Amino acid sequence: MTYPIVGMVGGGQLARMTHQAAIPLGVRFRVLASAPDESAAQVVGDAFLGDEANLDDLRDFARSCDVVTFDHEQVPTAFLRALEAEDVVVRPGPDALVHAQDKGVMRERLAAIGVPCPRNRIVADPADVAAFAEEVGGWPVVLKTTRGGYDGKGVWVVRDAAGAEAPFRAGVPVLAEEKVDFARELAACVVRSPHGQAVAYPVVESIQVDGICHEVIAPAPELSEDRAVEAQRIALTIAGELGVTGHLAVELFETRDGRILVNELAMRPHNSGHWTIDGAVTSQFENHLRAVLDLPLGDPRARAKWTVMVNVLGGDYPDMYHAYLHVMARDPGVKVHMYGKDVKPGRKVGHVTVCGDDLDDVRARADHAAAYLRGSITE
Amino acid sequence: MTYPIVGMVGGGQLARMTHQAAIPLGVRFRVLASAPDESAAQVVGDAFLGDEANLDDLRDFARSCDVVTFDHEQVPTAFLRALEAEDVVVRPGPDALVHAQDKGVMRERLAAIGVPCPRNRIVADPADVAAFAEEVGGWPVVLKTTRGGYDGKGVWVVRDAAGAEAPFRAGVPVLAEEKVDFARELAACVVRSPHGQAVAYPVVESIQVDGICHEVIAPAPELSEDRAVEAQRIALTIAGELGVTGHLAVELFETRDGRILVNELAMRPHNSGHWTIDGAVTSQFENHLRAVLDLPLGDPRARAKWTVMVNVLGGDYPDMYHAYLHVMARDPGVKVHMYGKDVKPGRKVGHVTVCGDDLDDVRARADHAAAYLRGSITE
């Protein structure tokens, strides 16, 4: 066989959906998973069980692959440097990936390359947070642990110095950011290959509930062409300047006074790009694979006027399969994507996608399907 | 887990693509394959190695699944009846499947339900073939072994009694059919579920070269609405009358004098439906899974004005992966589907799909990509 082996570290739903994209490409796809019942390990023919926090396991896995990539950003930079020193091809590489792992490094670098961000600085203690609040015009301020946060974890909105103590208990540096008065959240997703080709997906609107992505609308409604191009340019600049290979999601604030500010980065397929499986000519997963293999990238354009993705979170009702009967009979056009994960309240266990011409209709259909699967509505 | 396990007998590309469709549905998918390097066994997490021609292996596999289905029609009817007697759920069941396994049984049944077919009858020997030729107005006539043929194998076009000897050597009954003066070949694909719901895909034109499908155009160009509805009705009638569960492909002749005649049946996902992966709201693979699980069926409508699928056959050049560089750089919109099979001349090793508004452009792009992958063109 002349087809290369792509190894993805992590066995979550992103690896699962990347496997789905790897099948038609004919490339070999292997995951490093911690257990056989992990989301991706259930479906990937070539699941390698091991502990990614153990350098020996990671090395054994990496040596069996032509290129190594990731379904999350938790692998320590030192491990990735060790692999690179042994001629493992790591994409994105540690020099890029650190910006998605450490929010302090990310903010410093984005400032250096002139990308607009909320005002921010590392803070030493609650008193320093109070000083920062004064610098940016008052409370509340946002505190983030520089490492280890995701889906709303590791983020605090604090209203006074007394409330600013919890973030310091994790023992990692804490970043303070101004609380941006945003009109909405956007995401600009791009994919960049080692030889420098890049493609930009349509800019989407992302609606969060309790810090977790609830809904993504592609393209972002009523976003001006200028604003969309500005958001795509920001993402392409970051990808190029940081040397990203693969998919880069740039989460953005659109402020009430008309500015675009960078909130977070993710260097891997991302929830804000799940709509592309059904809604774009080339999905984020396929383009991530093409990029890490240094193949020419696929067309990122939308296939429908509107595509809406709604996450399915775990609710109180564990049997989502039974709910298929109603959801599929009611709407033969809804695309269901389940991740093979046990249902736990608030856990992302799947998503649904609907494409169409009428945004209100498309949103209502996607919302209904997700809510019914969760069990929060019963008709 | 409350998700059912679907078992597919056979490890070819149809099982591989069904796996791809099973991932988002969240259902468990298992294949019975003969070797770990078979097309589907490479990618399916849950590949069961065994010999489908051995009833014990088949039974062990089937008992581990909630429903059993097929990526080909080679499993003996007696084995399927044995499984059903042991309460295995087999879809399609042996009473339906026999019509896709035995062309003699199929022709007799289609005549009984009034579906138009080429004139045909079982023939005893070359002299009887000559008699049949006289009955239908002269040579040539088409001879087919009633069992075991596919992709042009088991089919002969004979011009005299002397040329009619080969088909009888296989030791199975031989069916003679008039050589239809067809304008083109069409395919009508439908999916039917156990509770009787059915959906019909747009009727496609299928272009064969040397008895092997080369290209499928969806929808069939310049097919009148009446003719399309007639073809869909024929397929729905067959599915209902024969009790098909799952995907049914009905290969049709459109004659020069304006009739639609049934050529062949396949009760599984079929090459004439590969275009649906990229070109329809719900692919044939997803709808086959939904049907065998008795879930409501998905929308079969096309997503683009035109979708063209061209098969990639093995050529003289074994390294198709290297050809990706040119194919993907030249056309970021072409969808490549490779099956993980070693390249052998004439073997189906993949397909490409292009969607768009201009049929000539779409056909040219798909043809170019397939020819370049095969190695029959170099620029």
Chai-1 contact restraints between the chains, C-beta under 6 A:
chainA,res_idxA,chainB,res_idxB,connection_type,confidence,min_distance_angstrom,max_distance_angstrom,comment,restraint_id
A,T2,B,D319,contact,1.0,0.0,6.0,A-B,restraint_1
A,T2,B,Y321,contact,1.0,0.0,6.0,A-B,restraint_2
A,Y3,B,Y321,contact,1.0,0.0,6.0,A-B,restraint_3
A,Q20,B,Q20,contact,1.0,0.0,6.0,A-B,restraint_4
A,Q20,B,I23,contact,1.0,0.0,6.0,A-B,restraint_5
A,I23,B,Q20,contact,1.0,0.0,6.0,A-B,restraint_6
A,I23,B,V43,contact,1.0,0.0,6.0,A-B,restraint_7
A,P24,B,H337,contact,1.0,0.0,6.0,A-B,restraint_8
A,G26,B,M338,contact,1.0,0.0,6.0,A-B,restraint_9
A,G26,B,G340,contact,1.0,0.0,6.0,A-B,restraint_10
A,Q42,B,G45,contact,1.0,0.0,6.0,A-B,restraint_11
A,V43,B,I23,contact,1.0,0.0,6.0,A-B,restraint_12
A,V43,B,G45,contact,1.0,0.0,6.0,A-B,restraint_13
A,V44,B,G45,contact,1.0,0.0,6.0,A-B,restraint_14
A,G45,B,Q42,contact,1.0,0.0,6.0,A-B,restraint_15
A,G45,B,V43,contact,1.0,0.0,6.0,A-B,restraint_16
A,G45,B,V44,contact,1.0,0.0,6.0,A-B,restraint_17
A,G45,B,G45,contact,1.0,0.0,6.0,A-B,restraint_18
A,V281,B,G333,contact,1.0,0.0,6.0,A-B,restraint_19
A,L295,B,Y324,contact,1.0,0.0,6.0,A-B,restraint_20
A,L295,B,M328,contact,1.0,0.0,6.0,A-B,restraint_21
A,P296,B,M328,contact,1.0,0.0,6.0,A-B,restraint_22
A,P296,B,A329,contact,1.0,0.0,6.0,A-B,restraint_23
A,G298,B,P332,contact,1.0,0.0,6.0,A-B,restraint_24
A,D299,B,P332,contact,1.0,0.0,6.0,A-B,restraint_25
A,D299,B,G333,contact,1.0,0.0,6.0,A-B,restraint_26
A,D319,B,T2,contact,1.0,0.0,6.0,A-B,restraint_27
A,Y321,B,T2,contact,1.0,0.0,6.0,A-B,restraint_28
A,Y321,B,Y3,contact,1.0,0.0,6.0,A-B,restraint_29
A,Y324,B,L295,contact,1.0,0.0,6.0,A-B,restraint_30
A,M328,B,L295,contact,1.0,0.0,6.0,A-B,restraint_31
A,M328,B,P296,contact,1.0,0.0,6.0,A-B,restraint_32
A,A329,B,P296,contact,1.0,0.0,6.0,A-B,restraint_33
A,P332,B,G298,contact,1.0,0.0,6.0,A-B,restraint_34
A,P332,B,D299,contact,1.0,0.0,6.0,A-B,restraint_35
A,G333,B,V281,contact,1.0,0.0,6.0,A-B,restraint_36
A,G333,B,D299,contact,1.0,0.0,6.0,A-B,restraint_37
A,H337,B,P24,contact,1.0,0.0,6.0,A-B,restraint_38
A,M338,B,G26,contact,1.0,0.0,6.0,A-B,restraint_39
A,G340,B,G26,contact,1.0,0.0,6.0,A-B,restraint_40
